Amino acid sequence: MAELRRSEVEVLRLYVHLGERLHVPPAAGLADRPRAARQLGSLWVLYLTAEQITSLARAFYLRAMGGSAAEPNRFARRYGVAYRVHRSTGGPRLARLP
């Protein structure tokens, strides 16, 4: 289960909208998650698999490359998964945080 702010759900919607046009497309079933989200106060609750959480971390990494780092930083702190720039390749690499 993931609890996302509205701005984070918007990042997810854009990510799944771009879908197959991306070099690494979203995880299977992630496209259905924004429609299945339920609002709980100011947060949106989504039920995600581990693979979908990893894919969502990639969406937030892409968001950070285009501007805001707030969403990816919050997601990384809360769920312990983030994409970071790999020093030798310069590309993104999955990092599991403690």
Backbone bond lengths (Angstrom), bond angles and torsions (degrees), N, CA, C in turn:
res aa  C-N    CA-C-N  psi(-1)  N-CA   C-N-CA  omega(-1)  CA-C   N-CA-C  phi
1 M - - - 1.441 - - 1.524 108.71 -
2 A 1.307 115.76 137.69 1.460 121.71 176.83 1.521 108.76 -126.62
3 E 1.313 115.90 139.43 1.455 122.16 175.91 1.523 107.55 -111.58
4 L 1.320 116.02 116.52 1.461 121.05 -175.00 1.519 110.92 -118.59
5 R 1.310 114.99 148.77 1.466 121.01 172.12 1.525 108.30 -77.58
6 R 1.307 115.51 164.69 1.469 119.85 -178.25 1.531 111.60 -57.07
7 S 1.321 117.64 -43.19 1.466 120.60 -179.68 1.525 111.09 -62.90
8 E 1.323 117.33 -32.93 1.465 121.44 179.04 1.523 111.15 -72.67
9 V 1.325 116.56 -35.59 1.466 120.36 175.48 1.524 109.69 -65.52
10 E 1.333 116.93 -36.51 1.463 120.72 177.14 1.528 111.21 -64.00
11 V 1.324 117.20 -37.93 1.470 121.03 175.56 1.526 109.30 -61.86
12 L 1.320 116.70 -44.42 1.466 121.66 178.74 1.526 110.84 -61.64
13 R 1.312 117.71 -44.03 1.468 120.85 179.29 1.521 112.12 -60.79
14 L 1.316 116.57 -43.36 1.456 120.31 178.39 1.526 110.59 -64.84
15 Y 1.315 116.98 -42.20 1.465 122.16 -179.49 1.531 111.01 -60.40
16 V 1.321 117.97 -46.84 1.465 119.57 -179.34 1.528 111.19 -73.52
17 H 1.339 117.30 -26.98 1.460 120.32 176.01 1.540 110.41 -65.41
18 L 1.325 115.80 -40.72 1.472 119.72 178.15 1.524 111.20 -70.73
19 G 1.316 116.61 -32.40 1.457 124.88 172.19 1.507 117.47 36.63
20 E 1.318 115.73 -112.34 1.463 122.92 -173.29 1.522 113.61 -68.20
21 R 1.324 117.81 -13.37 1.461 120.10 178.04 1.527 112.23 -74.66
22 L 1.336 116.44 -14.95 1.455 121.23 -179.93 1.525 110.62 -81.96
23 H 1.318 116.10 152.72 1.469 121.40 177.16 1.534 110.68 -61.02
24 V 1.337 116.24 -41.43 1.466 122.14 174.61 1.531 106.16 -117.50
25 P 1.331 117.68 104.41 1.473 119.78 -176.55 1.530 111.65 -70.97
26 P 1.334 116.66 164.11 1.467 120.68 177.81 1.530 111.55 -60.54
27 A 1.318 115.53 155.92 1.459 121.76 178.46 1.524 110.44 -62.10
28 A 1.310 115.38 154.81 1.467 121.29 179.04 1.528 110.44 -57.25
29 G 1.320 115.48 133.32 1.460 121.62 177.39 1.513 115.23 84.16
30 L 1.319 118.04 -8.97 1.465 120.15 -177.75 1.526 111.74 -68.55
31 A 1.314 117.70 -28.82 1.462 121.40 -179.41 1.527 112.52 -62.61
32 D 1.331 117.42 -27.23 1.465 121.37 -179.63 1.523 113.27 -83.69
33 R 1.310 117.48 -16.88 1.467 121.27 -173.45 1.521 114.81 -64.66
34 P 1.336 121.47 -41.13 1.475 118.35 -179.88 1.531 112.82 -60.64
35 R 1.329 116.88 -36.73 1.471 119.72 179.53 1.526 111.62 -71.27
36 A 1.332 117.07 -27.30 1.460 121.26 -178.72 1.528 112.51 -88.97
37 A 1.334 117.83 -4.64 1.468 121.33 -177.86 1.526 110.79 -65.20
38 R 1.316 114.46 145.76 1.465 121.36 178.05 1.513 109.02 -119.65
39 Q 1.318 116.03 136.09 1.449 120.10 -179.73 1.516 110.67 -82.63
40 L 1.337 114.59 133.07 1.459 121.88 177.79 1.523 106.37 -131.27
41 G 1.314 116.70 93.15 1.463 120.69 -174.12 1.516 109.45 68.97
42 S 1.321 115.88 -124.06 1.465 119.97 179.99 1.531 112.49 -93.86
43 L 1.327 117.13 2.53 1.467 121.58 -178.74 1.524 111.07 -111.96
44 W 1.334 114.57 155.36 1.451 121.95 175.14 1.522 107.66 -110.16
45 V 1.321 116.63 128.80 1.457 122.19 -177.41 1.524 109.03 -99.08
46 L 1.335 115.16 127.23 1.461 121.64 178.09 1.525 107.81 -127.49
47 Y 1.305 116.24 142.06 1.456 121.31 175.67 1.519 107.41 -100.12
48 L 1.337 115.53 112.28 1.457 121.81 -173.92 1.519 111.04 -122.86
49 T 1.330 115.49 149.50 1.457 121.18 172.53 1.537 107.87 -81.97
50 A 1.324 116.33 169.20 1.464 120.63 178.08 1.529 110.49 -60.61
51 E 1.328 117.04 -38.75 1.464 121.13 179.07 1.527 110.41 -65.01
52 Q 1.328 117.51 -39.39 1.462 121.09 179.54 1.527 111.09 -69.29
53 I 1.322 118.09 -35.11 1.468 121.22 176.70 1.524 109.99 -64.60
54 T 1.329 116.50 -41.87 1.463 120.90 176.95 1.525 110.53 -62.53
55 S 1.315 117.01 -41.65 1.457 121.77 178.85 1.530 110.50 -64.99
56 L 1.315 116.98 -39.21 1.460 121.38 178.05 1.533 110.55 -65.50
57 A 1.323 117.02 -36.14 1.467 120.44 175.32 1.524 110.05 -60.25
58 R 1.331 116.71 -37.91 1.468 120.57 177.86 1.532 110.20 -66.03
59 A 1.326 117.32 -39.17 1.472 120.67 177.33 1.525 110.25 -60.08
60 F 1.319 116.98 -42.36 1.459 120.43 179.36 1.525 111.39 -69.03
61 Y 1.326 117.41 -33.44 1.470 120.73 174.80 1.533 109.76 -61.49
62 L 1.329 116.16 -45.86 1.465 120.00 178.46 1.521 111.03 -62.12
63 R 1.322 116.20 -37.90 1.467 121.35 177.60 1.529 109.92 -62.20
64 A 1.320 116.77 -42.08 1.461 120.42 179.85 1.526 111.31 -64.85
65 M 1.326 116.95 -33.90 1.456 120.39 178.39 1.526 111.02 -66.13
66 G 1.332 116.39 -26.65 1.455 120.76 -178.67 1.514 113.86 -98.00
67 G 1.334 117.97 -0.84 1.457 117.54 -179.74 1.508 114.18 160.78
68 S 1.306 116.64 -93.46 1.459 121.98 -169.80 1.526 113.46 -75.17
69 A 1.323 115.69 131.06 1.466 121.33 175.81 1.526 111.20 -101.17
70 A 1.327 117.73 -1.52 1.464 120.69 -177.36 1.525 111.97 -62.78
71 E 1.332 117.21 -48.66 1.463 120.24 -178.02 1.528 112.61 -63.10
72 P 1.346 118.72 -48.95 1.468 117.27 -179.50 1.522 113.31 -64.94
73 N 1.326 117.71 -34.87 1.463 119.74 179.08 1.521 111.59 -66.68
74 R 1.315 116.87 -43.69 1.466 120.83 178.43 1.525 110.12 -63.25
75 F 1.324 117.03 -44.81 1.469 121.54 -179.28 1.532 110.35 -62.48
76 A 1.322 117.13 -42.82 1.468 121.15 -179.95 1.524 111.10 -63.39
77 R 1.322 117.38 -43.14 1.470 120.05 178.18 1.519 111.78 -63.68
78 R 1.308 116.06 -40.12 1.468 120.04 -174.26 1.531 113.12 -78.63
79 Y 1.340 117.58 -38.99 1.461 120.48 -172.64 1.529 113.99 -113.45
80 G 1.335 117.35 -3.46 1.457 121.11 173.95 1.519 115.68 69.84
81 V 1.319 116.79 22.87 1.467 121.88 -179.56 1.527 108.23 -133.20
82 A 1.334 115.33 131.65 1.462 119.45 178.60 1.517 109.36 -153.82
83 Y 1.290 115.36 155.83 1.464 121.26 170.89 1.513 106.91 -102.07
84 R 1.313 115.15 133.77 1.464 122.22 178.22 1.528 108.22 -126.57
85 V 1.302 116.30 157.32 1.462 120.80 177.87 1.524 108.85 -73.26
86 H 1.325 115.54 126.52 1.463 121.43 178.47 1.526 108.31 -79.85
87 R 1.316 117.52 128.84 1.470 121.56 -173.89 1.524 113.17 -62.56
88 S 1.332 117.65 -40.37 1.470 118.56 -175.16 1.531 113.08 -79.00
89 T 1.337 117.70 -35.19 1.464 119.65 -177.26 1.519 112.98 -98.66
90 G 1.328 117.26 -24.17 1.454 120.61 -177.04 1.513 113.33 80.27
91 G 1.338 116.74 -1.38 1.457 121.28 179.53 1.517 111.73 -99.77
92 P 1.320 116.75 174.37 1.457 119.99 -179.86 1.536 112.36 -72.98
93 R 1.334 114.55 146.37 1.462 121.25 176.70 1.521 107.81 -139.65
94 L 1.318 116.43 136.15 1.455 121.69 179.27 1.523 110.04 -67.99
95 A 1.325 115.87 132.73 1.456 121.50 176.85 1.524 108.41 -125.87
96 R 1.313 115.33 127.78 1.472 120.54 174.47 1.512 107.17 -94.16
97 L 1.312 116.64 124.83 1.444 122.04 -176.46 1.518 110.31 -98.00
98 P 1.339 116.96 152.06 1.483 119.48 179.84 1.496 112.77 -68.71
